Amino acid sequence: MTLLTLAVIALVVVLTGISKSGFAGALGVFAVPLLLLVMPAVDAIALMLPILIVADVLSLKSYWRQWWGDLITQLLPAVIVGVIVAQWLITEIDGRWLSAAIATFSAGFAIRSLFFANTRYALLASHWGAKAMGLLSGLASTLVHAGGPPLIMYFNAKALPPRHYVATAAALFALMNGVKLIAFSSQGLLTLDILLLALAFSPLALVGNWLGVKIQQRFDAQRFVRVMNGLLLLLAAVLFIKLMLS
């Protein structure tokens, strides 16, 4: 394993911790696209799951019992359906097509966040909005480990207070990743090598968790997210170029 690969994994783990504890998963969309620069898509997806579970535990500790249980109850059934459908797709889609789908999703999310971030989508606050966003979150979370964008759109429509916003997202992601752990294990995606690699880097999630809480409390979070989304758009372009040249 090269030094570049190790550096990318370390960066991804720290960003994951920041995303979970400070931005309701908004930066989680970075993880798999970054890993695609140094490893195959299926390995990148599998590696992220144990790391995300560690970050979930830390986030739940930071925002314990500040979540809104009613929203979780509304979203969770559709989320589980999305996870099941996406799990089937992972084993059926060719790696290049999966990488292209990840790059497309990343670019679309970055463009929406950069240019349409203030759009509230009031229709999404409805019962069917919860089902649709829950389904999309389950799909995106399993395929790209980026279930945050659909949830962010739904939470924006519901106008949740910031701490309840992050806490509810943290609780839902913890449940979602528990379902994914069962699904990934049943498909044999979590090999011993993947688990050992995730375990070695998981302490960095603690660093990211601490940074995320500090950023959420002290800094202009909106400006930080805008910069990160600009970088995400650039990263999606790099992935497209890499696919065309390979």
C-alpha positions as CSV (number, residue, x, y, z in Angstrom):
1,M,0.0,0.0,0.0
2,T,1.5,3.3,-1.1
3,L,2.0,6.4,1.0
4,L,-0.6,8.3,-1.1
5,T,-3.2,5.6,-0.4
6,L,-2.5,5.8,3.4
7,A,-2.7,9.6,3.2
8,V,-6.0,9.6,1.3
9,I,-7.6,7.1,3.8
10,A,-6.4,9.2,6.8
11,L,-8.0,12.3,5.2
12,V,-11.2,10.5,4.5
13,V,-11.5,9.3,8.1
14,V,-11.0,12.8,9.5
15,L,-13.5,14.3,7.1
16,T,-16.0,11.6,8.0
17,G,-15.7,12.5,11.7
18,I,-16.1,16.2,10.9
19,S,-19.1,15.5,8.7
20,K,-20.9,13.3,11.3
21,S,-20.4,15.6,14.3
22,G,-20.7,19.0,12.7
23,F,-22.6,18.9,9.4
24,A,-25.3,16.2,9.6
25,G,-23.4,14.1,7.1
26,A,-23.1,16.9,4.5
27,L,-19.4,16.1,3.9
28,G,-19.8,12.4,3.8
29,V,-20.3,12.5,0.0
30,F,-16.5,13.2,-0.2
31,A,-15.4,9.9,1.3
32,V,-16.0,7.3,-1.5
33,P,-15.0,9.7,-4.4
34,L,-11.7,10.4,-2.7
35,L,-11.0,6.7,-2.1
36,L,-11.8,6.0,-5.7
37,L,-8.5,7.8,-6.5
38,V,-6.6,5.0,-4.9
39,M,-8.8,1.8,-4.8
40,P,-11.7,0.0,-6.6
41,A,-15.2,1.2,-5.9
42,V,-16.4,-1.9,-4.0
43,D,-13.4,-1.9,-1.7
44,A,-13.9,1.9,-1.1
45,I,-17.6,1.3,-0.2
46,A,-16.7,-1.7,2.1
47,L,-13.8,0.2,3.8
48,M,-16.0,3.1,4.7
49,L,-18.7,1.2,6.6
50,P,-16.7,0.2,9.8
51,I,-15.2,3.8,9.9
52,L,-18.7,5.3,9.6
53,I,-19.9,3.1,12.5
54,V,-17.0,4.3,14.7
55,A,-17.9,7.9,13.8
56,D,-21.6,7.2,14.5
57,V,-20.8,6.1,18.1
58,L,-18.8,9.3,18.7
59,S,-21.5,11.5,17.2
60,L,-24.2,9.9,19.3
61,K,-22.2,10.5,22.4
62,S,-21.8,14.2,21.4
63,Y,-25.6,14.7,20.8
64,W,-27.1,12.1,23.1
65,R,-30.9,12.2,23.2
66,Q,-31.2,15.5,21.3
67,W,-32.7,13.8,18.3
68,W,-36.3,13.9,17.2
69,G,-37.7,10.4,17.4
70,D,-40.8,11.1,15.4
71,L,-38.8,12.0,12.3
72,I,-36.6,8.9,12.6
73,T,-39.8,6.8,12.8
74,Q,-41.1,8.4,9.6
75,L,-37.9,8.0,7.7
76,L,-36.5,4.6,8.8
77,P,-38.8,2.2,6.8
78,A,-38.0,3.9,3.5
79,V,-34.3,4.0,4.4
80,I,-34.2,0.3,4.9
81,V,-35.9,-0.3,1.5
82,G,-33.3,1.9,-0.1
83,V,-30.4,0.0,1.6
84,I,-31.8,-3.4,0.4
85,V,-32.2,-2.2,-3.2
86,A,-28.7,-0.6,-3.3
87,Q,-27.1,-3.7,-1.8
88,W,-28.3,-5.7,-4.8
89,L,-27.0,-3.1,-7.2
90,I,-23.5,-3.1,-5.7
91,T,-23.1,-6.8,-6.6
92,E,-24.6,-6.5,-10.0
93,I,-23.1,-3.2,-11.4
94,D,-19.7,-3.2,-13.2
95,G,-17.0,-1.3,-11.2
96,R,-16.6,1.4,-13.9
97,W,-20.3,2.1,-14.1
98,L,-20.4,2.3,-10.3
99,S,-17.5,4.8,-10.3
100,A,-19.3,6.8,-13.0
101,A,-22.5,6.8,-10.9
102,I,-20.6,8.0,-7.9
103,A,-18.9,10.8,-9.8
104,T,-22.3,11.9,-11.3
105,F,-24.0,11.9,-7.9
106,S,-21.1,13.9,-6.4
107,A,-21.2,16.5,-9.2
108,G,-25.0,16.8,-8.9
109,F,-24.8,17.2,-5.1
110,A,-22.1,19.9,-5.3
111,I,-24.0,21.9,-8.0
112,R,-27.2,21.8,-5.9
113,S,-25.4,22.8,-2.8
114,L,-23.5,25.6,-4.4
115,F,-26.3,27.2,-6.4
116,F,-29.6,26.1,-4.8
117,A,-28.6,25.7,-1.1
118,N,-31.3,28.2,0.1
119,T,-34.1,26.4,-1.6
120,R,-36.3,24.9,1.1
121,Y,-38.5,22.5,-1.0
122,A,-41.6,22.8,1.3
123,L,-43.3,19.9,-0.5
124,L,-40.6,17.6,1.0
125,A,-41.9,18.3,4.5
126,S,-44.9,16.1,3.8
127,H,-45.4,12.4,4.6
128,W,-44.5,11.4,1.1
129,G,-41.6,13.7,1.1
130,A,-40.2,11.7,4.1
131,K,-40.7,8.4,2.2
132,A,-39.0,9.7,-0.9
133,M,-36.0,11.3,0.9
134,G,-35.7,8.2,3.2
135,L,-35.5,5.9,0.1
136,L,-33.0,8.1,-1.7
137,S,-30.9,8.4,1.5
138,G,-30.8,4.6,1.9
139,L,-29.8,4.2,-1.8
140,A,-27.1,6.9,-1.6
141,S,-25.8,5.8,1.7
142,T,-25.2,2.3,0.6
143,L,-23.8,3.0,-2.9
144,V,-21.8,6.1,-2.0
145,H,-21.9,6.3,1.8
146,A,-23.5,9.7,1.2
147,G,-27.0,9.5,2.6
148,G,-26.7,13.0,4.0
149,P,-27.9,15.1,0.9
150,P,-31.5,13.7,0.8
151,L,-31.8,14.0,4.6
152,I,-30.5,17.5,4.5
153,M,-33.1,18.5,1.9
154,Y,-35.8,16.9,4.1
155,F,-34.5,18.5,7.4
156,N,-34.3,21.9,5.6
157,A,-37.9,21.6,4.6
158,K,-38.8,20.8,8.2
159,A,-36.7,23.7,9.5
160,L,-35.1,21.8,12.3
161,P,-33.0,23.7,14.9
162,P,-29.3,23.2,14.3
163,R,-28.5,20.8,17.2
164,H,-31.6,18.7,16.7
165,Y,-30.8,18.7,13.0
166,V,-27.3,17.2,13.6
167,A,-28.5,14.9,16.4
168,T,-31.4,13.4,14.4
169,A,-29.1,12.8,11.4
170,A,-26.5,11.1,13.7
171,A,-29.1,8.8,15.2
172,L,-30.6,7.9,11.8
173,F,-27.2,7.2,10.2
174,A,-26.3,4.9,13.2
175,L,-29.4,2.9,12.5
176,M,-28.9,2.9,8.8
177,N,-25.3,1.7,9.1
178,G,-26.4,-1.1,11.4
179,V,-28.7,-2.3,8.6
180,K,-25.9,-1.9,6.1
181,L,-23.5,-3.9,8.3
182,I,-25.9,-6.9,8.2
183,A,-26.3,-6.5,4.4
184,F,-22.6,-6.1,3.6
185,S,-21.6,-9.1,5.9
186,S,-24.2,-11.3,4.1
187,Q,-22.6,-10.4,0.7
188,G,-19.0,-11.1,1.9
189,L,-17.9,-7.5,1.2
190,L,-16.3,-7.0,4.7
191,T,-13.1,-9.1,4.4
192,L,-10.5,-9.4,7.2
193,D,-8.1,-7.1,5.3
194,I,-10.8,-4.4,5.0
195,L,-11.7,-4.7,8.7
196,L,-8.1,-4.5,9.9
197,L,-7.4,-1.5,7.7
198,A,-10.5,0.3,9.0
199,L,-9.6,-0.6,12.6
200,A,-6.1,0.9,12.1
201,F,-7.4,4.2,10.9
202,S,-10.5,4.5,13.1
203,P,-8.8,6.6,15.9
204,L,-8.6,9.4,13.4
205,A,-12.4,9.6,13.5
206,L,-12.1,10.9,17.1
207,V,-10.0,13.8,15.8
208,G,-12.6,14.5,13.1
209,N,-15.4,14.3,15.6
210,W,-13.7,16.9,17.9
211,L,-13.0,19.2,14.9
212,G,-16.6,18.9,13.7
213,V,-18.1,19.9,17.1
214,K,-15.7,22.9,17.3
215,I,-16.4,24.0,13.7
216,Q,-20.2,23.7,14.3
217,Q,-19.9,25.8,17.5
218,R,-17.4,28.5,16.5
219,F,-17.0,29.0,12.8
220,D,-19.1,30.0,9.8
221,A,-20.3,26.5,8.9
222,Q,-22.0,27.7,5.7
223,R,-18.8,29.1,4.3
224,F,-16.9,26.0,5.2
225,V,-19.5,23.8,3.4
226,R,-19.4,26.0,0.3
227,V,-15.6,25.6,0.0
228,M,-15.9,21.9,0.5
229,N,-18.6,21.6,-2.2
230,G,-16.4,23.5,-4.6
231,L,-13.7,21.0,-4.0
232,L,-16.2,18.1,-4.4
233,L,-17.2,19.4,-7.8
234,L,-13.5,19.5,-8.8
235,L,-13.0,16.0,-7.4
236,A,-16.0,14.7,-9.5
237,A,-14.3,16.2,-12.6
238,V,-11.0,14.4,-11.7
239,L,-12.9,11.1,-11.4
240,F,-14.6,11.6,-14.8
241,I,-11.2,12.3,-16.4
242,K,-9.7,9.2,-14.7
243,L,-12.5,7.1,-16.1
244,M,-12.1,8.4,-19.6
245,L,-8.3,7.8,-19.6
246,S,-8.5,4.3,-18.1
